[in-house]
Amino acid sequence: MMFIRPIRTADLPAILHLAQNAGVGVTSLQPDEALLAERIRRSEATMAGSAPLAEQGYLFVLEDSQKRQVVGLCGLEVAVGLQSPWYNYRVGVVSHMSSEFDVNRHIPTLFLSNDHTGHSELCTLFLDKDWRHSKNGQLLSKSRLLFLRAFKERFSKKVVAEMRGVSDEQGKSPFWESLGRHFFQIDFAHADYLTGVGKKSFIAELMPKLPIYTSLLTEQAQAVIGKVHAQTEPARAMLEAEGLHYQGYIDIFDGGATLEAYVDDLRMVRQGHTLPVSLKANVAETGAYYLVSNRQDQGFRVIMVQAENAEAAACLTAAQLDLLMLNPGDEADIASLTP
């Protein structure tokens, strides 16, 4: 059975393996053992309540309970940009008009922004390619929304998700080649790595502060503004179905879309149920899919079940109750997997 739980120190080798296979563009999952160990330590400190606000962030893993194998990772940052600047581009418009020359132009423009400072972030989503089936990706990604639902008071009122932008198989980004390279003179993969390991000061030092007219970029670069990598399209569709939307903010390196929403507007937060669980004999094999989580923080668990409705999803087998660390009568958060 697949289940979600908080990360722990012993997961480091498995997480390093995932990072080594993530590829260019997954900025917050770099194959750096020391960095990953620090992220795990920070998550454990956050769970324990000992991390200051600027450092608070949660990591969760997807594990196969039978094989005892960690196959996926996802994260939640509590408040971005408090310790180091959080940059993106806001896509706006500048109008140029002249009645004398009969000119009326409205030109899309990129404005360097820190508008999302202090918001919470859905981040670090990666699933081993051999496990991208049986709705494992949805379980991994959406489990965080149930954590948000259970512990809303710990997070900002607004949550964002930076999506991986367009790049080719060699990690070459048309947006970076047309814009970033002129100011940084390094490869996109190197810039992505430096950002991922926390060395962000070079952005403020080298990035142009004045607005950038997108018409000056190549057609290839203009075409990928606000788009996402082919492998990220399912994740984008999934989050949009849950209530996050593109509001004109993009990544400064690859032009990928940033999605955002108020936490209270997320479908799982609005439509989820908190119900007492009960014991049943057999696993249901028909019906819709539901996510079921306990309401514990350090012992947070999420599984996926099939049931006819939310009330039926609260009827769990002994094995499912054991995995969730619940007893009959305890409360669980329950939400349908899809709208």
N, C-alpha and C positions, 0 to 999 in steps of 0.2 A: 504494500500500500504506500502511495506517495503522500508525504506530509511536509508542511512548512514548520520551521522552528527557528529561533534566534541562532546566530552564528556563535561558535565558541573557538577557543584557541586551537583545539585539536583539528579543526577543519582547514588549517592553513595549507597543507599539501594539496588538498582537493581544490581549494580556491586558486592556488597558484597554477594548477593544471588548467582550470577554466580560463584564467587570464591569458595563459599562453596560447589559447585557441580562440580568443575573442576577436583578434584582428584589429586593424587600425580604425579609429573612430569611436571606440567604446572608451571614452576619455577617462572615466572614473574606475576602470578596471585594467590597470597596467600590470604587466608581468614583473613586478618588483617585489621580491619576498619581504624585504624590510618594510616597504610601504603598506603591503597587504596586512602584515602583522600589526602595524600601527592602526589600521582601519578596524581590525578585529578588536584590538584593545579599546579603541574609542567606542565601538558598539557595546562592548561589555560594560564599560564605565557609564555609558548612557543608560543602559538597562538598570544598572545598580543605583542610578541617581546621583552619581558623583562627578559627572562631566559638566563644565560650564556651558551655558547656552550656545556660545559661538562654536563649540566643539561637538555638540550633540548630533549623533547620527546613528541610525539602526541598520544592521545588516541581517538578512534572513536567508536561509538556505532551503532548497528543495532536496529531500532525502527519500530514497527508497528504503522502506523499513525492513524489507526482507533481505536485500543485498547490503544494507547498511552503507550505502554509497551516496555521497553528495553529488548532485548532477546539475544544480542551478543555484543562482544567487540573485538577490534583489535588495534594494536599499531605500531608505527614507532619510533624508537630511531634514533636520528640524528648522533651521534658519540659515539660509545661504548668505554669503557675502558679509558676515559680521567679523570674520577673522582675516579674510583676504577679499579683495574686490571681486564682485560677480559681474562680468561683462556680457552684454549681448548687443545686437543691433536691433533698433526699432525701425521698421520699414514705414516711411512716411512719404509725403509728397511736397515738393516745392513748386510753386507756380511762377512762371515767367510770362509777363504780359507787357505788350506795347501796342497802344492803339495807332501810334504813328507808323509802325512797320507791320501792323496787322499780325502780331505774334501772340499766340495764346497757348502756352505749353505747360503741361502738368507732368513733372518728371519725378518718378519714384526715387527716393533718396534714403540712404542708410545713416542713422544717427546712433553714435556710440552711447550706450545706456547702462545704468545701474538700477533700473526700475524695479527689478525683482529682489533687491536686497531685503532680507528678513523673511522672505517667503519660504515655505517648506518645499522640498523637492522629492519627486519620485525619480530614483536614479539606479545605476549599476545593475541593470537587468541583463542577465545572460543565462542561457540554457544550453547545455551540451547538445550538439547536433543529433546525437544518437537518441536523445530523449524528447525530440520535438514531435511528439505525437500524443494521442490519448488526452488532449486538452491540458497537458502539463504546463505549457506556456501560459495559458490563462490562469491556471491555479497559482503559478509563481508570481505573475504580475499583479493579479487582483487581490491576492492575500493581503497586500499592503493596505488596501482600501478598508479591509475589516479592522486592521490595526488602527488606522486613522479614526474609524468609527468608534472603536472602544476607548480611545485615548485622545479625543479631539483637543482637550485642554492643553496637551503637550505641544501642539503644533500651531503654525500660523493659520489665519483664516483662509489663506490662499495657498494653493499647491501648484507647482510647475513641473514640467517634464521636458528636458532637452532631448530631442530626438536626433539620432545619428544621421548626418547629411549624406549627400551623394558622393561616392568615390568609386574608383574602378578596382579591379582585382589586385592591382599593385599598390592600392592605397592612395592613388593620386586624385585630388579633389579639384574639379574645375573652378570652384569658387575661390579656393585658396590660391591656385595658380594665377588667377586673374587679379586678385586683390592682396591677400596676405603676404605672398612671396615678395612683392615689391618693397615691403617695409621690414620684413624679418629676414629674408634671404636664407631661409632654412626650409627643409621639406615639411609638408603637412604632417607626416607621421612624427617627426621630431617635435614640432610645435604641440601636437596633440599629447605626446609623451610628457613634455615639460609641464603642460597644464595639469595632466593627470597626477604627476608627482608633487604638485603644489608649488611649482616655481612659476608663479603667475606675474611677478613684478615686471617681466619683460613686456607684457601686454601693454601696461600703462606707459612704459618708457618708449615704446616703439610704434604703437598703434596711432594712426592719425586721429586727432580730436575733432576736426571739422567734418561736416556731413559729406557723404560720398554719393555722387550721382550714379545710379546703377547703369545708365546709358553708356557710361565710360567703360563698363566691364564687357568682357566677351559675351557673345550670344550664349555660349555654353554655360557661363557663370550665371547670367541672368535667368536662364531656364531652370536652375536648381535652387533658386532662392525660395525658402519655405518648403522645399521638398525633403524627402527622407530617402535613406538607402533602401534598396529593394528588400533586403532582409529585415528592415525595420518597418515596412509598410503594414504587416499584420499587427505589430505592437501599436502603431499609430491608430489604426482602425479600432483596435480594442479599447484604447484609452478614450478615443472620441465617443465611442458608444457608452462609456461610463460618465461622460459629461465634461471632459477636457476639450478645449478648442484652441486652434491657432488664432492668435490675436495680433499678429504682425511682428513678433519678435523672433529673431533667428540667431543661430550660433555664429560667432565672429570668425570662426575658422573654416567651416564647411558649408555654412548657409542653411543648415538643417533647422526645421521648424521647432519652436518651443511651444508646447501646449500648456494651458493653464485653466484653473477653475477654482471657485470657492469650495472649500471642503464640504460645506453644508449642501452644495448643489450636486455633489457626486451621487450617482444613482444608488450605489451600495449603502451610502450613508443615509440617504433619504428613505429608501425602500427596504432596507434590511430589517430583520426581526430579532429581538432578544427573547428567547424562549427557554423554558426548562427542558432538559433532555430526559429521555427514558430509555429503557433497555428493551431490545427486541432480539429475536433469535437469528434471523437470516438477513444477509445483505440484499438490498433491492437491486435488480438488474434492469429495471425499466423506469421511465419517467424522466423529468428534466434533471439537469445537474445543478447542485447547490454547493456552496462553500459553507463549511461549518467551522467556527473558531471558538476556542475558549476565551474567556475575558481576562486572562492573566497576562502580565507583562513579561517578566523574566522566563516564564514557562509558556509563552505564547505558542499555540499550535493551530494549524488549519489543515483540514482534509476536504476532499470532494466526495459527495455522495449523490446517488440518484433517488428521487422521490417524486411523488405526485404533487406535493406542495410544501411550503415551509414547515408546517406543523408535522408532516410526515418525515421531513428531513431531520427533525429533532428526535426521532426514534432511531437509536443507534445500536449496533451490535456491541458485545463486550469488547471485541478487538478495537473497534472504532472509539469507544469510550476510553479505553486504556491508552490509545495513541493520543487522544486529546487531554488526557489526565483529568477526566471528569467522572463524577459519580451520578447515578440517576437523581434527578432533582436539581442538579447544578444548572446554571444558566449558560447558554451559548449564543453567539451571534450567528445568524443564518441569512444568507442572501443568495438569490438565483445567480448562476454563473454568468448568464447573458441576459440582456434586457428582454 
